[in-house]
Amino acid sequence: MIGPYPFGDEKMGVVHTPFLGMEHQTINAYGNGYAQSIFGYDGLLQHELAHEWFGNQVTNANWDDYWLHEGFGTYMQPLYAQYLWGNMAYNAELYQIRAKITNKAAVVSGQSQTEESVYDAERGPGQDIYNKGALVLHTLRHYLGDDKFFQAVRELVYGTATPQPGNFKPRYSSTQEFIEIVNRISGQDMHWFFDNYLYQAQLPKLAVNRNGEQLQLRWLQTKSAFPMPVEVMVDGELHTVAMPTGQGSLNIGAAARVQVDPQQYILKDRPHFAIYHAWEKARRAQAAPAKNKSAKNRH
């Protein structure tokens, strides 16, 4: 899907360690106990292997671009699940990742960063470089189509659309270079996409209003114009609503069942995730005193 293993003239090694995992060029550290999963493979081992492409073959030029390692590396797990088992497994992997997105800070700040400032969830994007980065790629793939999407990823990784052993070497890249690659391959100015997904914390929010026989759609919470088209399922028939100015409408008549973005192709603000996060935070806080009291009693 991406291209040849970058270090085929050396090795693909794994060394057992007393910690979970860490990527290293040609020899990944691994200590996850060969865990089994419902997807038929160990996602951690697959993730660390993905870093041979996203991290070792192509390396971010600055920590501010670290989603190029972790977002792409994380997206390789649902992509592999799709390769093995099809769309059900792909979507199941993605939904678990989607539930972890926090949107506290932009994935990319546009300023030089340190590792600490990126990973600090109070100051930077934290785990969103993994989770939000992966869902951004899911949305970009749907928008571009597979041919253009994978060509763009391939050029990011290898610096060429036709990588063959011997015609590429490890390289540095950046978010801006990836945007330029996507612009060229798509034949469009895609800054609107990356501005709204990478350079602001909040996600675009889709306002949906049914007014008689008209379904009215409008994008909110956007940093700039957001002409993302939206699929709508109307009584089992799929339509695509163009949104050139960030809004659009569809005549749905007296339809009984209307479902917006039925395949969940578009990463967007969904209130139930925030409700879940608040509930989970409160649950952990409530459980903490009881856990601490139990630990003291044991001593």
C-alpha positions as CSV (number, residue, x, y, z in Angstrom):
1,M,0.0,0.0,0.0
2,I,2.9,2.4,0.8
3,G,6.0,1.0,-0.9
4,P,9.0,-1.3,-0.4
5,Y,10.5,-1.9,3.0
6,P,13.1,0.9,3.2
7,F,15.9,-1.2,4.7
8,G,15.7,-4.5,2.8
9,D,19.4,-4.6,2.3
10,E,20.0,-4.7,6.1
11,K,17.3,-6.5,8.1
12,M,13.9,-6.4,9.7
13,G,14.6,-7.1,13.4
14,V,12.7,-7.3,16.6
15,V,14.3,-7.4,20.1
16,H,12.5,-8.4,23.2
17,T,12.5,-5.7,25.9
18,P,11.0,-5.1,29.4
19,F,8.9,-2.2,28.1
20,L,6.1,-2.2,25.6
21,G,7.8,-0.9,22.4
22,M,9.9,1.7,20.6
23,E,10.8,2.1,17.0
24,H,14.5,1.8,16.0
25,Q,15.8,1.6,12.4
26,T,15.8,-2.0,11.3
27,I,15.4,-3.4,14.9
28,N,12.3,-2.5,16.9
29,A,12.1,-2.9,20.6
30,Y,9.1,-5.0,21.7
31,G,7.7,-6.2,25.0
32,N,3.9,-6.7,24.5
33,G,4.0,-10.4,25.1
34,Y,2.7,-11.3,21.6
35,A,-0.8,-10.1,22.6
36,Q,-3.7,-11.4,20.7
37,S,-6.5,-9.2,19.5
38,I,-9.9,-9.3,17.8
39,F,-8.1,-8.1,14.7
40,G,-5.9,-11.1,14.3
41,Y,-2.6,-9.2,14.8
42,D,-0.7,-7.3,17.5
43,G,-1.3,-3.6,16.8
44,L,1.7,-2.5,18.8
45,L,4.1,-4.6,16.8
46,Q,2.5,-3.4,13.6
47,H,2.7,0.2,14.8
48,E,6.4,0.0,15.6
49,L,7.1,-1.6,12.2
50,A,5.2,1.2,10.5
51,H,7.8,3.6,11.9
52,E,10.4,2.1,9.5
53,W,8.4,4.0,6.9
54,F,7.1,6.9,9.0
55,G,10.0,8.0,11.2
56,N,13.0,6.2,9.8
57,Q,12.6,6.4,6.1
58,V,10.9,9.8,6.3
59,T,11.7,11.9,9.4
60,N,10.0,15.0,10.6
61,A,12.2,18.1,10.2
62,N,10.8,19.5,13.5
63,W,8.9,18.2,16.4
64,D,5.9,20.3,15.3
65,D,5.5,17.9,12.4
66,Y,5.6,14.8,14.6
67,W,2.1,13.7,13.4
68,L,4.0,12.6,10.2
69,H,5.4,9.8,12.4
70,E,2.6,9.0,14.7
71,G,-0.6,9.9,12.8
72,F,0.6,8.0,9.7
73,G,1.9,5.2,11.9
74,T,-1.4,4.9,13.8
75,Y,-3.4,4.9,10.5
76,M,-1.5,1.8,9.4
77,Q,-3.3,-0.3,12.0
78,P,-6.9,0.2,10.6
79,L,-5.4,0.1,7.1
80,Y,-3.9,-3.3,7.8
81,A,-7.1,-4.5,9.4
82,Q,-8.9,-3.5,6.2
83,Y,-6.4,-5.4,4.1
84,L,-6.9,-8.5,6.2
85,W,-10.6,-8.5,6.9
86,G,-12.4,-5.8,5.0
87,N,-14.3,-2.7,6.0
88,M,-15.9,-3.9,9.2
89,A,-12.5,-4.3,10.8
90,Y,-11.3,-1.0,9.3
91,N,-14.2,0.9,10.8
92,A,-14.0,-0.9,14.1
93,E,-10.3,0.1,14.5
94,L,-11.1,3.7,13.4
95,Y,-14.0,4.2,15.8
96,Q,-11.8,3.2,18.8
97,I,-9.2,5.7,17.7
98,R,-11.8,8.4,17.1
99,A,-13.0,8.1,20.7
100,K,-9.6,9.1,22.0
101,I,-9.4,12.5,20.2
102,T,-9.3,15.4,22.7
103,N,-8.9,18.6,20.5
104,K,-7.2,20.5,23.3
105,A,-4.6,22.0,21.0
106,A,-3.8,22.1,17.3
107,V,-1.9,19.1,15.9
108,V,0.5,21.5,14.2
109,S,1.2,24.9,15.7
110,G,3.2,26.3,12.8
111,Q,6.1,27.1,15.2
112,S,9.2,25.2,16.1
113,Q,8.5,22.8,19.0
114,T,10.3,20.5,21.4
115,E,9.4,16.9,22.1
116,E,8.1,17.9,25.5
117,S,5.9,20.7,24.2
118,V,4.3,18.4,21.7
119,Y,3.7,15.4,24.1
120,D,2.5,17.6,27.0
121,A,-1.3,17.3,26.8
122,E,-1.8,20.5,28.8
123,R,0.4,22.6,26.5
124,G,0.3,20.7,23.2
125,P,-1.6,18.1,21.2
126,G,-0.4,15.1,23.2
127,Q,-1.9,11.9,21.9
128,D,-3.9,13.8,19.2
129,I,-0.8,13.5,17.0
130,Y,-1.6,9.8,16.9
131,N,-5.4,9.7,17.0
132,K,-6.5,12.9,15.3
133,G,-3.7,12.5,12.8
134,A,-5.0,9.0,11.8
135,L,-8.6,10.3,11.4
136,V,-7.4,13.2,9.3
137,L,-5.8,10.7,7.0
138,H,-9.0,8.7,6.8
139,T,-10.9,11.8,5.8
140,L,-8.3,12.9,3.3
141,R,-8.3,9.4,1.7
142,H,-12.0,9.6,1.2
143,Y,-11.8,13.1,-0.3
144,L,-8.9,12.3,-2.7
145,G,-9.7,8.7,-3.6
146,D,-7.3,5.9,-3.1
147,D,-5.1,6.5,-6.2
148,K,-4.2,10.1,-5.3
149,F,-4.1,9.5,-1.6
150,F,-1.6,6.7,-1.7
151,Q,0.5,8.5,-4.4
152,A,0.8,11.5,-2.0
153,V,1.8,9.3,0.9
154,R,4.3,7.4,-1.3
155,E,6.0,10.7,-2.4
156,L,6.1,11.9,1.2
157,V,7.9,8.8,2.3
158,Y,10.3,8.2,-0.6
159,G,10.5,11.5,-2.4
160,T,9.4,9.7,-5.6
161,A,6.1,8.2,-6.9
162,T,8.0,5.1,-8.1
163,P,10.2,3.8,-5.3
164,Q,12.4,0.8,-6.1
165,P,15.2,-0.5,-4.0
166,G,18.2,1.6,-4.8
167,N,16.4,4.8,-6.0
168,F,15.6,6.4,-2.7
169,K,17.3,7.1,0.7
170,P,16.1,8.3,4.1
171,R,14.8,11.9,3.9
172,Y,13.4,14.7,6.0
173,S,10.0,16.2,5.4
174,S,7.4,18.5,6.9
175,T,3.7,19.2,7.1
176,Q,4.1,22.0,4.5
177,E,5.8,19.6,2.1
178,F,3.0,17.1,2.4
179,I,0.5,19.8,1.7
180,E,2.4,20.8,-1.4
181,I,2.4,17.2,-2.6
182,V,-1.3,16.9,-2.0
183,N,-2.0,20.2,-3.8
184,R,0.0,19.0,-6.8
185,I,-1.5,15.5,-7.1
186,S,-5.0,16.7,-6.5
187,G,-4.8,19.7,-8.7
188,Q,-6.4,21.8,-6.0
189,D,-5.4,24.2,-3.3
190,M,-6.0,22.0,-0.2
191,H,-4.9,24.5,2.4
192,W,-8.6,24.7,3.5
193,F,-8.4,21.0,4.5
194,F,-5.2,21.2,6.5
195,D,-6.0,24.6,8.1
196,N,-9.1,23.3,9.6
197,Y,-7.8,19.9,10.6
198,L,-4.2,20.5,11.7
199,Y,-3.8,24.1,12.5
200,Q,-6.8,24.6,14.8
201,A,-7.8,22.6,17.9
202,Q,-11.6,22.4,17.4
203,L,-13.1,20.2,14.7
204,P,-15.5,21.4,12.0
205,K,-19.1,21.0,13.1
206,L,-21.9,20.2,10.7
207,A,-25.2,22.0,11.4
208,V,-28.1,19.9,10.0
209,N,-31.6,21.4,9.7
210,R,-34.6,19.8,8.1
211,N,-37.0,22.5,6.8
212,G,-40.0,20.9,5.1
213,E,-38.7,19.1,2.0
214,Q,-35.3,20.7,2.2
215,L,-32.3,19.4,4.2
216,Q,-29.9,22.3,4.9
217,L,-26.3,21.7,5.8
218,R,-23.7,24.2,7.0
219,W,-20.2,23.9,8.3
220,L,-19.4,25.7,11.6
221,Q,-16.3,26.1,13.8
222,T,-13.9,26.5,10.9
223,K,-10.8,28.5,10.7
224,S,-11.3,29.2,7.0
225,A,-13.7,28.3,4.2
226,F,-14.5,24.6,4.4
227,P,-16.0,23.3,1.2
228,M,-16.1,19.6,2.3
229,P,-18.9,17.8,0.4
230,V,-21.3,15.7,2.5
231,E,-22.9,12.4,1.6
232,V,-26.5,12.0,2.6
233,M,-28.5,8.7,2.6
234,V,-32.2,9.4,1.9
235,D,-34.4,6.3,2.3
236,G,-31.6,4.1,1.2
237,E,-30.5,6.3,-1.8
238,L,-27.1,8.0,-1.5
239,H,-26.6,11.6,-2.5
240,T,-23.6,13.9,-2.4
241,V,-24.2,17.5,-1.3
242,A,-21.7,20.0,-2.7
243,M,-20.7,22.6,-0.1
244,P,-18.6,25.1,-2.2
245,T,-19.2,28.0,0.3
246,G,-19.4,25.8,3.4
247,Q,-23.2,25.2,3.0
248,G,-25.6,23.3,0.8
249,S,-29.0,21.8,0.6
250,L,-30.8,18.8,-0.7
251,N,-34.4,18.2,-1.6
252,I,-35.5,15.1,0.4
253,G,-39.2,15.3,-0.1
254,A,-41.2,13.4,2.6
255,A,-38.3,11.0,3.3
256,A,-38.7,8.9,6.4
257,R,-35.1,8.1,7.0
258,V,-32.3,10.7,6.4
259,Q,-28.7,9.9,7.5
260,V,-25.9,12.4,7.1
261,D,-22.4,11.1,6.4
262,P,-23.6,7.5,6.8
263,Q,-20.1,6.0,6.4
264,Q,-18.5,8.4,8.8
265,Y,-16.0,9.5,6.2
266,I,-15.7,13.0,7.6
267,L,-13.9,13.8,10.9
268,K,-16.1,16.3,12.6
269,D,-17.4,17.5,16.0
270,R,-19.7,14.9,17.6
271,P,-21.0,15.9,21.0
272,H,-21.4,12.4,22.3
273,F,-17.6,11.9,22.4
274,A,-17.2,15.0,24.7
275,I,-20.0,13.6,26.9
276,Y,-18.2,10.3,27.1
277,H,-14.9,12.0,27.9
278,A,-16.5,14.0,30.8
279,W,-18.2,10.8,32.1
280,E,-15.0,8.8,32.0
281,K,-13.0,11.6,33.7
282,A,-15.6,11.8,36.5
283,R,-15.6,8.0,36.8
284,R,-11.8,7.8,37.2
285,A,-11.9,10.7,39.8
286,Q,-14.5,8.9,41.8
287,A,-12.6,5.6,41.7
288,A,-9.2,7.1,42.7
289,P,-10.0,7.7,46.4
290,A,-11.3,4.2,46.9
291,K,-8.2,2.8,45.1
292,N,-5.9,4.8,47.3
293,K,-7.7,3.8,50.5
294,S,-7.5,0.1,49.5
295,A,-3.8,0.5,48.9
296,K,-3.2,2.1,52.3
297,N,-5.2,-0.7,54.0
298,R,-3.0,-3.3,52.4
299,H,0.1,-1.6,53.9
